[in-house]
Amino acid sequence: MARKKGREIHGWLIVDKPAGVGSTDVVGKVRWALDAKKAGHAGTLDPDATGVLAIALGEATKTVPILTDALKAYDFTVNWGAETSTDDASGEVRQTSDARPDEAAIRAALGAFTGEIMQVPPNVSAVRVDGARAYDLAREGEEVELAARPLWVESLELLGTTRDQAHLRMVCGKGGYVRAIARDLGRALGCLGHVDHLRRIWSGPFEAADGIAWDRIDRANQSEIEAALLPIQSALTDLPEMQATEMGEVRILNGNPGQVLGHADFGTEVWVSRNGRALCIGRYMGGEVQPSRVFNLS
């Protein structure tokens, strides 16, 4: 018997992920609940983390790279006094310290973690090492040395502090690991540290406050979930929008350069629409857009 392919559903679903659930598990449940043919997510959240997990359905998966590159904001709590194997509370304690930083010391240290920084990801992470995920190697007991990678940190703000904890908010670009920030901040302060609670409060244009609850994702609530779907272009707010002409629409949908109205710098990445329908992402080439990703919505 042929496998059922699922329904053609296009758009974004914002899920407020609870702790204890993996990102791929969320994608799988959304796809099952909607009987959707294709789904993916834009940025992994650790299983113990909560907050925004943006699920792309159908042709929206073509916009995932745009959202992946967008800024994201995290609220998190750092526990002082211990470093763990995973850089969060789920891991085995590797080192301890009786030292505790005061508020002034924490604030003074934050500047070194803003702007363009180099960050070594946690050993338990999705980074690939010779084709294998670092977290798989860690589970097998293999010690790995991950290379430092550049990360843009827009801001790192102290929201509150007690003797044993600090509550912070970070806004960063693609590939940021909050657990690594907690680890390195603890080392810089001489007290060691790891993440206790972590919540992604927004990702690009999407906010946790607008996310659907995990317990509502069920086939019995299919109409409710569909009502929460956002259009493909919801993820494209960082790109200029251009309007295609009637003939330009035809050419773009066939993968060819198409005429557009408006102007942008030559070579600028834009998205194109006509009559409210998203047509493509592409490059502005002086009166025309050369499509790189065409949305097949018919």
C-alpha positions as semicolon CSV with decimal commas, in nm:
position;residue;x (nm);y (nm);z (nm)
1;M;0,000;0,000;0,000
2;A;0,136;0,344;-0,095
3;R;0,229;0,570;0,194
4;K;-0,004;0,863;0,244
5;K;0,181;1,183;0,158
6;G;-0,020;1,427;0,368
7;R;-0,188;1,757;0,292
8;E;-0,034;2,056;0,118
9;I;-0,034;2,316;0,395
10;H;0,176;2,633;0,372
11;G;0,262;2,881;0,647
12;W;0,417;2,925;0,989
13;L;0,298;2,790;1,323
14;I;0,452;2,941;1,635
15;V;0,467;2,693;1,922
16;D;0,541;2,783;2,284
17;K;0,759;2,479;2,351
18;P;0,753;2,336;2,705
19;A;1,054;2,189;2,885
20;G;1,117;1,819;2,834
21;V;1,027;1,810;2,465
22;G;1,275;1,802;2,177
23;S;1,246;2,037;1,880
24;T;1,212;1,750;1,630
25;D;0,936;1,604;1,849
26;V;0,744;1,931;1,815
27;V;0,784;1,925;1,436
28;G;0,662;1,567;1,423
29;K;0,357;1,632;1,636
30;V;0,259;1,944;1,438
31;R;0,293;1,752;1,113
32;W;0,082;1,468;1,254
33;A;-0,186;1,698;1,398
34;L;-0,229;1,880;1,067
35;D;-0,163;1,576;0,847
36;A;0,089;1,802;0,673
37;K;0,308;1,681;0,390
38;K;0,617;1,882;0,485
39;A;0,739;2,059;0,800
40;G;1,058;2,183;0,962
41;H;1,174;2,427;1,229
42;A;1,389;2,741;1,227
43;G;1,635;2,702;1,511
44;T;1,670;2,419;1,762
45;L;1,575;2,472;2,125
46;D;1,737;2,252;2,391
47;P;1,493;1,993;2,532
48;D;1,494;2,166;2,873
49;A;1,439;2,513;2,720
50;T;1,099;2,672;2,663
51;G;0,959;2,937;2,433
52;V;0,942;3,017;2,063
53;L;0,980;2,730;1,822
54;A;0,879;2,844;1,474
55;I;0,746;2,556;1,260
56;A;0,752;2,600;0,882
57;L;0,496;2,410;0,679
58;G;0,505;2,337;0,307
59;E;0,650;2,620;0,099
60;A;0,730;2,817;0,416
61;T;1,028;2,582;0,460
62;K;1,193;2,784;0,181
63;T;1,203;3,084;0,416
64;V;1,370;2,896;0,705
65;P;1,721;3,031;0,624
66;I;1,589;3,387;0,653
67;L;1,446;3,329;1,001
68;T;1,751;3,127;1,109
69;D;1,967;3,433;1,037
70;A;1,738;3,669;1,232
71;L;1,809;3,798;1,583
72;K;1,667;3,599;1,874
73;A;1,611;3,688;2,240
74;Y;1,656;3,463;2,544
75;D;1,574;3,504;2,912
76;F;1,785;3,273;3,129
77;T;1,904;3,207;3,481
78;V;2,263;3,118;3,563
79;N;2,342;2,914;3,873
80;W;2,679;3,010;4,021
81;G;2,919;2,769;4,189
82;A;2,928;2,472;3,954
83;E;3,021;2,380;3,598
84;T;2,848;2,080;3,442
85;S;2,910;1,839;3,157
86;T;2,625;1,992;2,955
87;D;2,659;2,353;3,077
88;D;2,307;2,332;3,217
89;A;2,134;2,181;3,519
90;S;2,076;1,844;3,349
91;G;2,445;1,759;3,336
92;E;2,693;1,601;3,574
93;V;2,877;1,847;3,800
94;R;3,241;1,862;3,691
95;Q;3,379;2,146;3,904
96;T;3,255;2,353;4,197
97;S;3,347;2,686;4,351
98;D;3,256;2,867;4,673
99;A;3,313;3,206;4,511
100;R;3,013;3,424;4,433
101;P;3,012;3,744;4,223
102;D;2,842;4,063;4,333
103;E;2,619;4,264;4,104
104;A;2,892;4,514;4,015
105;A;3,128;4,235;3,908
106;I;2,862;4,073;3,690
107;R;2,777;4,401;3,516
108;A;3,145;4,474;3,457
109;A;3,194;4,134;3,295
110;L;2,904;4,155;3,049
111;G;3,081;4,389;2,807
112;A;3,325;4,115;2,705
113;F;3,027;3,906;2,587
114;T;2,867;4,163;2,356
115;G;2,939;4,254;1,997
116;E;3,133;4,011;1,778
117;I;3,265;3,737;2,006
118;M;3,418;3,394;1,963
119;Q;3,222;3,116;2,132
120;V;3,306;2,749;2,187
121;P;2,976;2,554;2,169
122;P;2,888;2,313;2,453
123;N;3,016;1,957;2,403
124;V;2,653;1,845;2,414
125;S;2,530;2,039;2,110
126;A;2,416;1,986;1,753
127;V;2,751;2,095;1,608
128;R;2,888;1,840;1,362
129;V;3,230;1,682;1,419
130;D;3,353;1,474;1,122
131;G;2,991;1,423;1,019
132;A;2,862;1,324;1,363
133;R;2,664;1,540;1,607
134;A;2,864;1,647;1,913
135;Y;2,586;1,531;2,145
136;D;2,599;1,179;1,997
137;L;2,974;1,163;2,054
138;A;2,930;1,289;2,410
139;R;2,671;1,017;2,483
140;E;2,923;0,758;2,362
141;G;3,177;0,893;2,610
142;E;3,404;1,046;2,346
143;E;3,581;1,368;2,444
144;V;3,560;1,625;2,167
145;E;3,726;1,963;2,128
146;L;3,498;2,201;1,944
147;A;3,642;2,500;1,763
148;A;3,541;2,852;1,862
149;R;3,293;3,013;1,624
150;P;3,200;3,379;1,570
151;L;2,874;3,498;1,725
152;W;2,707;3,839;1,715
153;V;2,563;3,935;2,055
154;E;2,342;4,240;2,015
155;S;2,294;4,283;2,389
156;L;2,344;4,102;2,720
157;E;2,150;4,254;3,008
158;L;2,140;4,171;3,379
159;L;1,776;4,163;3,492
160;G;1,826;4,056;3,854
161;T;2,063;3,879;4,088
162;T;2,079;3,685;4,415
163;R;2,381;3,536;4,588
164;D;2,364;3,211;4,390
165;Q;2,196;3,316;4,065
166;A;2,176;3,582;3,797
167;H;1,882;3,645;3,564
168;L;1,987;3,773;3,221
169;R;1,849;3,853;2,878
170;M;2,053;3,805;2,561
171;V;1,977;3,911;2,204
172;C;2,203;3,736;1,955
173;G;2,239;3,620;1,598
174;K;2,256;3,278;1,437
175;G;2,427;2,991;1,616
176;G;2,434;3,131;1,969
177;Y;2,450;2,895;2,269
178;V;2,318;3,045;2,592
179;R;2,473;2,755;2,782
180;A;2,817;2,858;2,655
181;I;2,755;3,217;2,767
182;A;2,671;3,092;3,118
183;R;2,978;2,868;3,126
184;D;3,218;3,137;3,002
185;L;3,069;3,409;3,222
186;G;3,114;3,185;3,525
187;R;3,477;3,125;3,431
188;A;3,539;3,496;3,373
189;L;3,398;3,576;3,717
190;G;3,598;3,300;3,882
191;C;3,289;3,132;4,030
192;L;3,185;2,884;3,756
193;G;2,829;2,866;3,629
194;H;2,566;2,683;3,428
195;V;2,218;2,753;3,291
196;D;1,924;2,669;3,514
197;H;1,620;2,803;3,325
198;L;1,619;2,911;2,959
199;R;1,337;3,062;2,755
200;R;1,343;3,200;2,400
201;I;1,108;3,496;2,418
202;W;1,122;3,595;2,052
203;S;1,279;3,486;1,724
204;G;1,279;3,738;1,442
205;P;0,918;3,860;1,415
206;F;0,772;3,575;1,623
207;E;0,703;3,600;1,998
208;A;0,645;3,332;2,259
209;A;0,338;3,519;2,383
210;D;0,173;3,449;2,046
211;G;0,264;3,079;2,037
212;I;0,015;2,796;2,054
213;A;0,042;2,579;2,364
214;W;0,193;2,232;2,330
215;D;-0,114;2,061;2,476
216;R;-0,335;2,211;2,201
217;I;-0,142;2,036;1,924
218;D;-0,369;1,743;1,849
219;R;-0,574;1,622;1,555
220;A;-0,886;1,694;1,756
221;N;-0,785;2,064;1,748
222;Q;-0,695;2,075;1,380
223;S;-0,922;2,371;1,299
224;E;-0,780;2,568;1,595
225;I;-0,425;2,502;1,479
226;E;-0,505;2,600;1,121
227;A;-0,654;2,926;1,248
228;A;-0,320;3,001;1,416
229;L;-0,118;2,958;1,094
230;L;0,067;3,266;0,972
231;P;0,137;3,336;0,603
232;I;0,473;3,254;0,447
233;Q;0,572;3,620;0,431
234;S;0,549;3,653;0,811
235;A;0,912;3,540;0,827
236;L;1,031;3,790;0,567
237;T;0,998;4,116;0,760
238;D;1,376;4,176;0,743
239;L;1,368;4,177;0,361
240;P;1,233;4,458;0,140
241;E;0,908;4,371;-0,038
242;M;0,862;4,441;-0,408
243;Q;0,548;4,413;-0,618
244;A;0,555;4,214;-0,942
245;T;0,382;4,331;-1,257
246;E;0,130;4,096;-1,418
247;M;0,388;3,967;-1,667
248;G;0,656;3,970;-1,399
249;E;0,445;3,731;-1,189
250;V;0,420;3,483;-1,476
251;R;0,795;3,490;-1,541
252;I;0,890;3,464;-1,172
253;L;0,662;3,166;-1,112
254;N;0,844;2,994;-1,399
255;G;1,181;3,065;-1,234
256;N;1,279;3,350;-1,467
257;P;1,369;3,714;-1,390
258;G;1,048;3,914;-1,364
259;Q;0,964;4,284;-1,373
260;V;0,884;4,451;-1,041
261;L;0,770;4,792;-0,926
262;G;0,982;4,997;-0,688
263;H;1,355;5,023;-0,636
264;A;1,631;4,879;-0,420
265;D;2,010;4,869;-0,435
266;F;2,134;4,641;-0,710
267;G;2,185;4,287;-0,579
268;T;1,971;4,337;-0,266
269;E;1,789;4,026;-0,145
270;V;1,414;4,096;-0,156
271;W;1,085;3,913;-0,158
272;V;0,821;3,963;-0,425
273;S;0,444;3,957;-0,404
274;R;0,142;4,028;-0,620
275;N;-0,209;4,091;-0,492
276;G;-0,105;3,981;-0,143
277;R;0,044;3,650;-0,256
278;A;0,411;3,576;-0,190
279;L;0,585;3,476;-0,514
280;C;0,954;3,439;-0,438
281;I;1,273;3,542;-0,265
282;G;1,539;3,674;-0,500
283;R;1,787;3,945;-0,596
284;Y;1,691;4,286;-0,731
285;M;1,867;4,330;-1,065
286;G;1,751;4,674;-1,173
287;G;1,380;4,668;-1,257
288;E;1,367;4,290;-1,232
289;V;1,410;4,027;-0,962
290;Q;1,602;3,708;-1,026
291;P;1,424;3,447;-0,813
292;S;1,627;3,212;-0,594
293;R;1,334;3,045;-0,419
294;V;0,991;3,038;-0,584
295;F;0,681;2,964;-0,376
296;N;0,462;2,705;-0,545
297;L;0,128;2,776;-0,383
298;S;-0,114;2,669;-0,656
